[in-house]
């Protein structure tokens, strides 16, 4: 069996086309969504991600608001910029690119929950637990959207999520158990006893543990869907390269496999754009409703 590729790059391009129409509709009402980013330091990976996000924005008509700070910036420096973006009406939503080397929880808590395009503010994660509408974390929603776009059955599927991080593993398990997805979820991690036995029972495996090559072909049910969210650095032939959690031989057994890079990563970018546009649409609807109420 040769697995079908879950091509995140192709789906990102499709979603951009869809979002252009929504952004154009907002523009007709005089509204331009704006994405803000806060980057601390000059880490190459973080810089690449921020540049890619603003390139995506330019392609669909979202304005960019960049705040690039030096590596020696203090927590107060970052919090000052966060307050500025909270109050800036041109900024629909924003994110502080991680890592900053500072108190991430304090920075995250300072963001206006209504402008939290990463969906990781404690308030928004709380709404997720309670099943209420709020911005959702981009990578977990990107995983689900990627499966949907390739018609991988989710409802009734047994999904094994490998990883318990707050960015992917924990929120992903919560989202998958909502009525709109209706999956049965087993959350595993690096401390799981007999991880292979759990994974072999899964219709869908989502690996987000950050352990290179953790999921191998002999652990996969034939025909299962496998998403690789892991990002680690390993040394190959004397140079540092990115490695995922899923070994190459998984493609010989699985029905669907997301490449890494090119799978979930582009979907994270797509969902970030979707969050910005959705927040702008919600604000526009609220303003319209308020205007109508005032006219009455």
C-alpha positions as CSV (number, residue, x, y, z in Angstrom):
1,X,0.0,0.0,0.0
2,X,1.2,3.5,-0.9
3,X,-0.3,6.2,1.2
4,X,-2.1,9.2,-0.3
5,X,-0.3,12.4,0.6
6,X,-2.2,14.9,2.7
7,X,-0.9,17.9,1.0
8,X,-1.1,20.9,3.3
9,X,0.5,23.3,0.8
10,X,-2.3,22.6,-1.7
11,X,-5.0,23.0,0.8
12,X,-3.4,26.3,2.1
13,X,-3.6,27.6,-1.5
14,X,-7.3,26.6,-1.7
15,X,-8.2,28.2,1.6
16,X,-6.4,31.4,0.6
17,X,-8.7,31.6,-2.5
18,X,-11.7,31.1,-0.3
19,X,-10.6,33.7,2.2
20,X,-9.9,36.3,-0.6
21,X,-13.7,36.4,-1.3
22,X,-14.5,36.9,2.4
23,X,-11.9,39.6,2.7
24,X,-13.2,41.3,-0.4
25,X,-16.7,41.3,1.1
26,X,-15.4,43.0,4.2
27,X,-13.5,45.5,2.1
28,X,-16.8,46.5,0.4
29,X,-18.0,47.6,3.9
30,X,-14.8,49.5,4.5
31,X,-13.2,46.9,6.7
32,X,-9.7,45.6,6.3
33,X,-8.6,42.8,8.7
34,X,-5.2,43.3,10.3
35,X,-2.8,40.7,11.7
36,X,-0.3,41.8,14.3
37,X,2.9,39.9,15.2
38,X,5.4,40.4,18.0
39,X,8.8,38.8,17.3
40,X,11.5,38.9,20.0
41,X,15.0,38.3,18.8
42,X,16.2,36.9,15.5
43,X,15.8,33.1,15.7
44,X,15.8,31.9,12.1
45,X,12.9,29.6,12.5
46,X,10.7,32.2,14.3
47,X,11.7,34.8,11.7
48,X,10.7,32.5,8.9
49,X,7.3,31.8,10.4
50,X,6.5,35.4,10.9
51,X,7.6,36.3,7.4
52,X,5.5,33.5,6.0
53,X,2.5,34.7,7.9
54,X,2.7,38.3,6.6
55,X,3.3,37.0,3.1
56,X,0.1,35.0,3.4
57,X,-1.7,38.1,4.6
58,X,-0.5,40.2,1.6
59,X,-1.8,37.6,-0.8
60,X,-5.4,37.7,0.5
61,X,-5.8,41.4,1.5
62,X,-5.1,41.3,5.2
63,X,-2.9,44.2,6.5
64,X,0.2,43.5,8.5
65,X,1.3,45.1,11.7
66,X,4.8,44.0,12.7
67,X,6.5,44.6,16.0
68,X,10.1,43.1,15.9
69,X,11.9,43.5,19.2
70,X,15.6,42.9,20.0
71,X,16.7,39.7,21.7
72,X,17.5,41.6,24.9
73,X,14.0,43.0,25.3
74,X,12.5,42.7,28.7
75,X,9.1,41.2,29.7
76,X,7.9,44.8,30.3
77,X,8.9,45.7,26.7
78,X,6.9,42.9,25.3
79,X,3.9,43.6,27.5
80,X,4.0,47.2,26.4
81,X,3.7,46.1,22.8
82,X,0.9,43.7,23.7
83,X,-1.1,46.5,25.3
84,X,-0.5,48.7,22.2
85,X,-1.9,46.0,19.9
86,X,-4.8,45.3,22.3
87,X,-5.9,48.9,21.9
88,X,-5.1,49.3,18.1
89,X,-8.4,49.3,16.2
90,X,-6.5,48.4,13.0
91,X,-5.3,45.2,14.6
92,X,-8.0,42.6,14.3
93,X,-5.9,40.0,16.0
94,X,-2.3,39.2,16.9
95,X,0.2,36.7,18.2
96,X,3.5,36.8,20.1
97,X,5.8,34.4,18.3
98,X,7.1,31.7,20.6
99,X,9.6,31.2,22.0
100,X,10.5,34.6,23.5
101,X,12.7,33.4,26.3
102,X,10.4,35.2,28.7
103,X,7.4,34.3,30.8
104,X,5.1,32.9,28.1
105,X,2.1,32.5,30.3
106,X,2.2,36.1,31.5
107,X,2.5,37.3,27.9
108,X,-0.3,35.1,26.7
109,X,-2.6,36.2,29.5
110,X,-2.0,39.8,28.7
111,X,-3.5,39.4,25.1
112,X,-7.1,40.5,24.6
113,X,-8.9,37.1,24.3
114,X,-11.0,38.6,21.4
115,X,-7.7,39.3,19.5
116,X,-6.1,35.9,20.3
117,X,-5.6,34.5,16.8
118,X,-3.6,31.6,18.2
119,X,-6.5,30.4,20.3
120,X,-4.3,29.7,23.3
121,X,-5.4,32.4,25.8
122,X,-6.5,30.8,29.0
123,X,-10.0,32.2,28.5
124,X,-10.3,30.8,25.0
125,X,-9.0,27.4,26.1
126,X,-11.6,27.5,28.9
127,X,-14.3,28.2,26.4
128,X,-13.1,25.2,24.4
129,X,-13.4,23.0,27.5
130,X,-17.0,24.3,28.0
131,X,-17.9,23.8,24.4
132,X,-18.5,27.5,23.6
133,X,-17.5,29.5,20.6
134,X,-14.1,31.2,20.8
135,X,-10.9,31.4,18.6
136,X,-9.5,27.8,18.4
137,X,-5.8,26.8,18.4
138,X,-4.5,26.9,14.8
139,X,-2.5,23.6,14.6
140,X,-5.2,21.3,16.1
141,X,-7.9,22.8,13.8
142,X,-5.5,22.6,10.9
143,X,-5.1,18.9,11.5
144,X,-8.8,18.4,11.5
145,X,-9.3,20.5,8.4
146,X,-6.6,18.6,6.5
147,X,-8.4,15.4,7.2
148,X,-11.8,16.8,6.2
149,X,-10.4,18.2,2.9
150,X,-9.2,14.7,1.9
151,X,-12.5,13.1,3.1
152,X,-10.8,11.0,5.8
153,X,-13.7,9.8,8.0
154,X,-13.5,11.4,11.5
155,X,-17.0,10.7,13.0
156,X,-16.8,7.4,14.8
157,X,-13.1,7.0,14.2
158,X,-10.7,5.9,16.9
159,X,-8.1,8.6,17.0
160,X,-4.8,8.3,18.9
161,X,-3.2,11.6,19.7
162,X,0.4,11.2,20.7
163,X,1.5,14.2,22.7
164,X,0.0,16.2,25.6
165,X,1.3,19.7,24.9
166,X,-0.9,22.7,25.4
167,X,-0.3,23.9,21.8
168,X,-1.4,20.7,20.0
169,X,-2.1,17.5,22.0
170,X,-4.5,18.6,24.7
171,X,-6.7,21.0,22.7
172,X,-6.8,18.6,19.7
173,X,-8.2,15.9,21.9
174,X,-10.9,18.2,23.1
175,X,-11.8,19.4,19.6
176,X,-12.0,15.8,18.3
177,X,-14.6,14.8,20.9
178,X,-17.0,17.7,20.1
179,X,-20.3,16.7,18.5
180,X,-19.2,18.2,15.2
181,X,-16.3,15.7,15.0
182,X,-17.6,12.8,17.1
183,X,-14.3,10.9,17.3
184,X,-13.3,8.5,20.0
185,X,-9.9,9.8,21.3
186,X,-7.1,8.1,23.1
187,X,-4.4,10.5,24.3
188,X,-1.0,9.0,24.6
189,X,2.4,10.5,25.3
190,X,6.0,9.5,25.8
191,X,5.1,7.9,29.2
192,X,2.4,5.6,27.7
193,X,3.0,1.9,28.4
194,X,3.0,-0.1,25.2
195,X,2.4,2.9,22.9
196,X,2.6,0.6,19.8
197,X,-0.4,-1.4,21.0
198,X,-2.5,1.8,21.4
199,X,-1.4,3.2,18.0
200,X,-2.2,-0.1,16.1
201,X,-5.8,0.2,17.1
202,X,-6.2,3.7,15.6
203,X,-8.0,4.7,12.5
204,X,-6.2,8.1,12.7
205,X,-2.9,8.7,14.3
206,X,-1.7,12.3,15.1
207,X,1.9,12.4,16.3
208,X,2.8,15.6,18.2
209,X,5.3,14.3,20.8
210,X,8.5,15.9,19.3
211,X,10.4,12.6,19.2
212,X,12.0,11.9,15.8
213,X,10.8,8.7,14.2
214,X,8.6,7.7,17.2
215,X,5.8,6.3,15.0
216,X,7.0,3.5,12.7
217,X,5.3,1.4,10.0
218,X,4.9,-1.7,12.2
219,X,2.8,0.4,14.6
220,X,0.2,1.4,12.0
221,X,-3.1,-0.3,11.1
222,X,-3.2,-0.8,7.4
223,X,-5.2,2.0,5.7
224,X,-5.0,4.4,8.7
225,X,-4.5,8.1,8.4
226,X,-1.3,9.5,9.9
227,X,-0.5,13.1,10.6
228,X,3.0,14.2,11.5
229,X,3.0,17.3,13.7
230,X,6.4,16.7,15.3
231,X,9.2,19.2,14.8
232,X,12.7,18.3,16.1
233,X,16.2,19.0,15.0
234,X,18.6,16.2,14.3
235,X,22.1,16.0,12.8
236,X,22.4,14.2,9.5
237,X,25.7,14.1,7.6
238,X,27.1,16.8,9.8
239,X,24.2,19.3,9.4
240,X,21.1,20.1,11.4
241,X,17.8,19.2,9.8
242,X,14.1,19.2,10.8
243,X,12.7,15.7,11.6
244,X,9.1,14.7,12.3
245,X,7.7,12.1,14.6
246,X,6.7,9.7,11.8
247,X,9.2,7.3,10.2
248,X,9.3,7.0,6.4
249,X,8.1,3.4,6.4
250,X,4.7,4.5,7.7
251,X,3.8,5.4,4.1
252,X,4.0,1.8,3.1
253,X,1.2,0.8,5.5
254,X,-1.0,3.8,6.0
255,X,-3.9,5.0,3.7
256,X,-3.0,8.7,4.2
257,X,0.1,10.4,5.4
258,X,0.9,14.1,5.9
259,X,4.4,15.0,4.8
260,X,6.7,16.9,7.1
261,X,7.3,19.6,6.1
262,X,4.4,20.5,3.8
263,X,1.6,18.8,5.7
264,X,0.3,20.3,9.0
265,X,2.6,23.3,8.9
266,X,0.8,25.1,6.0
267,X,-2.5,24.2,7.6
268,X,-1.5,26.1,10.8
269,X,-0.9,29.1,8.6
270,X,-4.3,28.6,6.9
271,X,-6.2,28.5,10.2
272,X,-4.4,31.6,11.5
273,X,-5.7,33.5,8.4
274,X,-9.1,32.0,9.0
275,X,-9.1,33.1,12.6
276,X,-8.2,36.7,11.6
277,X,-11.0,36.9,9.0
278,X,-13.6,35.3,11.3
279,X,-12.8,37.8,14.1
280,X,-13.2,40.6,11.6
281,X,-16.5,39.2,10.4
282,X,-17.8,38.8,13.9
283,X,-16.8,42.4,14.8
284,X,-18.5,43.7,11.6
285,X,-21.7,41.7,12.5
286,X,-21.7,43.2,16.0
287,X,-21.3,46.7,14.7
288,X,-24.1,46.2,12.2
289,X,-26.4,44.9,14.9
290,X,-25.5,47.8,17.2
291,X,-26.2,50.3,14.4
292,X,-29.6,48.6,13.7
293,X,-30.5,48.7,17.3
294,X,-29.6,52.3,17.6
295,X,-31.7,53.2,14.5
296,X,-34.7,51.4,16.1
